[in-house]
Amino acid sequence: MNISALHSSVFKTKIIRYGFIGGFSTLIHISVAFGYLHYNADSVVWSNILGFSSAFLFSYIMQSRFVFEHYLSIEKAMRYFSVQV
């Protein structure tokens, strides 16, 4: 089995894609939050709000399109948000 076939077979599994995107979303949250704190050391709350918002947007778009192959909508985004909070 060549690398290309292995790559496509691994990412065809939804649970793998779901986990990969979740892990990347976590990295986005941490990076944005620490980046904000590094440049504006005024509020941990604001850094987490910005980190969460960035990770949420990335995660919702990627999970909807890449994992579940659904269209984006405000209704679905609100449901996804209620689960995230």
N, C-alpha and C positions, 0 to 999 in steps of 0.2 A: 504494500500500500504506500503510495507516495504522499508527500507532505500536503499537497493540495487536496487530495481525497480525504485525508485525515482531518484537515482543517474544516472542510465542508461538512463532514459527518459529525464532528464534535459540535459545531455551531448550529446544526439542525435540531439539536435537542433543546427544547424550550427551557428546561430547568437550568441548563448550562448558561444559556444566554441571559436568563433572569438573574442568576447569581453573578455573572460577569458585570452586568449593568448595575446591579445593586452595590457591588464592591467599588466600581468606578464612581458611583454616586457618593459613596462614603468618602472617597478620596477628594472629590470636588468639595463636599461640605467642609472637611477638615482644612483643605488648602485655602478656601475662601475665608473661613473663619480666622485661621491663623494669619493669613495675609492682611486681613482687615486689622487685627490686633497689632500686627507688626507696624503698620503705617499709621494707625489711629488707635492708640492704646487708651481709648476713653470708655469703651463699653463692651463687656463680654456678651451682653444681651443682643446688642446690634450686630456683633460679629456672628453670633449664632443665627440670627434672623436672616442675614445675608447669605450665610453658608447653607442654611436649610432651603431658602428660596432658590438658590442656584442649583442645588442638588435635586430639589423637587422638579424643577422645570426640565432638567436634563433627563431625570428618571422617567417622568411621565411621557415625554416625547419618545424616548428610546424604547420604553416598555410597550407603549401603544403600537409603535410602528415596527420595531424589530422583533419583539417577542410575540405579541398577541396579534399583530398584523391588523389592527383596527384603525379607524380614522380618529382624528383628534376632535374633541368637542368639549364645550364648557361643562356640560353635565357630567361627563366622564371624569374630567379634571377635578370637579368638586368632590365626586365620590372617592377618587384616588387621594385627594387631599385629606378627606375625613379619615381615611385609613392610616395615612402617614402621621397625622397629628395624634 
